[in-house]
Amino acid sequence: MHSAVYCRIYIAGHSAGAHLAAMILSSDWSASDLQPKFAAAFLISGVYDLLPLINTYINDPLHMTEDDARGWSPQQYATNFQQDCHVLAAVGENDSPAFKQQAHAYVQALRSSGVTSVGLLEIPGVDHFNMTEKLSDPQYELTQKILSVMGVN
């Protein structure tokens, strides 16, 4: 007999960490003894579709094929996403158009898959590299949004 203890699980990641968090959230847990219940995900300036990276210098050390890129792209698994998990995807105002496009497309894929609470936040005055530096500041817009989603005042 198994007993379960349920708690609110929050997951967050920046850049590649956002990609990994999205992959965890898009995993099919049905074959596992684990059945995590995620309350919210905070995905900061992530890459959710690896296909556009195939013909770039980024892929030189990775040697991804198109099949690899599809298999490692959480956007391909949006239908597996826990539908009642709150998702906040954040990008910086000064992020590259590619990062902004990735966030917009992923949010749309989640919404199309039935995820009921998905938000996209563009943080003014920051970019991919410095948008996490102020997370310890309680007045920072991203910090306030994260705390609000978590129900922390």
C-alpha positions as CSV (number, residue, x, y, z in Angstrom):
1,M,0.0,0.0,0.0
2,H,1.3,3.4,-1.0
3,S,0.6,6.6,0.9
4,A,1.1,9.9,-0.7
5,V,1.9,13.3,0.8
6,Y,0.8,16.1,-1.4
7,C,2.3,19.5,-1.3
8,R,2.5,22.5,-3.6
9,I,5.5,22.1,-5.9
10,Y,6.9,25.1,-7.7
11,I,9.5,24.8,-10.4
12,A,11.5,27.6,-12.0
13,G,14.4,28.0,-14.4
14,H,16.2,30.5,-16.4
15,S,17.6,30.0,-20.0
16,A,18.5,26.3,-20.2
17,G,17.0,25.9,-16.8
18,A,13.6,27.0,-18.2
19,H,14.0,24.5,-20.9
20,L,14.7,21.7,-18.4
21,A,11.8,22.8,-16.1
22,A,9.4,22.8,-19.2
23,M,10.7,19.3,-20.1
24,I,9.9,18.1,-16.5
25,L,6.4,19.6,-16.7
26,S,5.8,18.0,-20.1
27,S,6.9,14.6,-19.1
28,D,4.5,11.7,-19.2
29,W,4.5,10.5,-15.6
30,S,1.9,7.7,-16.1
31,A,4.5,4.9,-16.2
32,S,6.1,6.2,-13.0
33,D,5.3,5.7,-9.3
34,L,5.7,9.4,-9.0
35,Q,2.7,11.6,-9.8
36,P,4.0,15.1,-9.1
37,K,1.4,17.9,-8.7
38,F,2.9,21.1,-9.8
39,A,1.3,24.3,-8.5
40,A,3.2,26.7,-10.8
41,A,6.1,27.1,-13.2
42,F,8.2,30.2,-13.6
43,L,10.0,29.9,-17.0
44,I,12.4,32.8,-17.5
45,S,13.9,33.5,-20.9
46,G,13.9,29.9,-22.1
47,V,14.2,27.9,-25.3
48,Y,11.2,25.6,-25.8
49,D,11.7,24.6,-29.5
50,L,15.2,23.4,-30.4
51,L,14.5,23.0,-34.1
52,P,15.6,26.6,-35.0
53,L,19.0,25.8,-33.4
54,I,19.8,23.0,-35.9
55,N,21.6,25.1,-38.4
56,T,23.3,27.5,-36.0
57,Y,26.7,27.5,-34.3
58,I,25.0,26.5,-31.1
59,N,24.4,23.1,-32.6
60,D,28.1,22.6,-33.6
61,P,29.1,20.9,-30.3
62,L,25.7,19.3,-29.8
63,H,25.3,17.6,-33.2
64,M,21.5,17.5,-32.8
65,T,19.5,16.0,-35.6
66,E,16.0,17.2,-36.4
67,D,14.7,14.1,-34.5
68,D,16.8,15.0,-31.5
69,A,15.6,18.6,-31.5
70,R,12.0,17.5,-31.7
71,G,12.5,15.0,-28.9
72,W,14.2,17.5,-26.7
73,S,11.7,20.3,-27.3
74,P,9.1,20.8,-24.6
75,Q,6.9,22.6,-27.1
76,Q,6.4,19.3,-28.9
77,Y,4.9,17.8,-25.7
78,A,2.6,20.7,-24.7
79,T,-0.3,18.2,-24.7
80,N,1.3,16.3,-21.8
81,F,1.5,19.4,-19.7
82,Q,-0.4,19.4,-16.4
83,Q,-3.4,21.5,-17.3
84,D,-4.0,23.0,-13.9
85,C,-0.4,24.2,-13.3
86,H,-0.1,28.0,-13.4
87,V,2.6,29.0,-15.9
88,L,4.4,32.3,-16.0
89,A,6.8,32.7,-19.0
90,A,8.9,35.8,-18.7
91,V,11.2,37.5,-21.2
92,G,13.2,40.7,-21.0
93,E,12.3,43.8,-22.9
94,N,15.8,43.7,-24.4
95,D,15.9,40.0,-25.1
96,S,16.6,39.0,-28.7
97,P,13.6,38.5,-31.0
98,A,14.3,34.8,-30.9
99,F,13.8,34.5,-27.2
100,K,10.6,36.5,-27.3
101,Q,9.3,34.4,-30.2
102,Q,10.1,31.2,-28.3
103,A,8.1,32.4,-25.2
104,H,5.2,33.5,-27.3
105,A,5.0,30.3,-29.3
106,Y,5.3,28.1,-26.2
107,V,2.6,30.1,-24.3
108,Q,0.3,29.7,-27.3
109,A,1.1,25.9,-27.5
110,L,0.2,25.5,-23.8
111,R,-3.0,27.5,-24.2
112,S,-4.0,25.5,-27.3
113,S,-3.4,22.3,-25.3
114,G,-5.8,23.3,-22.6
115,V,-3.5,24.7,-19.9
116,T,-5.9,27.0,-18.1
117,S,-3.5,29.6,-16.5
118,V,-0.7,30.7,-18.7
119,G,0.8,34.2,-18.5
120,L,3.5,35.9,-20.6
121,L,5.4,38.8,-18.9
122,E,7.9,41.1,-20.6
123,I,10.1,42.7,-18.0
124,P,11.1,46.3,-18.9
125,G,14.8,47.3,-19.0
126,V,16.4,43.9,-18.8
127,D,17.7,41.2,-21.1
128,H,18.4,37.5,-21.1
129,F,21.6,37.9,-19.1
130,N,20.5,40.3,-16.3
131,M,16.9,39.6,-15.7
132,T,17.5,37.2,-12.8
133,E,19.9,39.5,-11.0
134,K,17.2,41.4,-9.1
135,L,15.1,38.5,-8.0
136,S,16.1,39.2,-4.4
137,D,14.6,42.7,-4.7
138,P,11.0,42.6,-3.4
139,Q,10.1,45.6,-5.6
140,Y,11.3,43.9,-8.8
141,E,8.3,43.2,-11.1
142,L,9.3,39.6,-11.7
143,T,9.8,38.9,-8.0
144,Q,6.4,40.5,-7.2
145,K,4.6,38.4,-9.9
146,I,6.3,35.1,-8.7
147,L,5.3,35.8,-5.1
148,S,1.8,36.8,-6.1
149,V,1.3,33.5,-8.0
150,M,2.6,31.6,-4.9
151,G,0.2,33.5,-2.7
152,V,3.0,35.2,-0.7
153,N,2.6,38.8,0.2
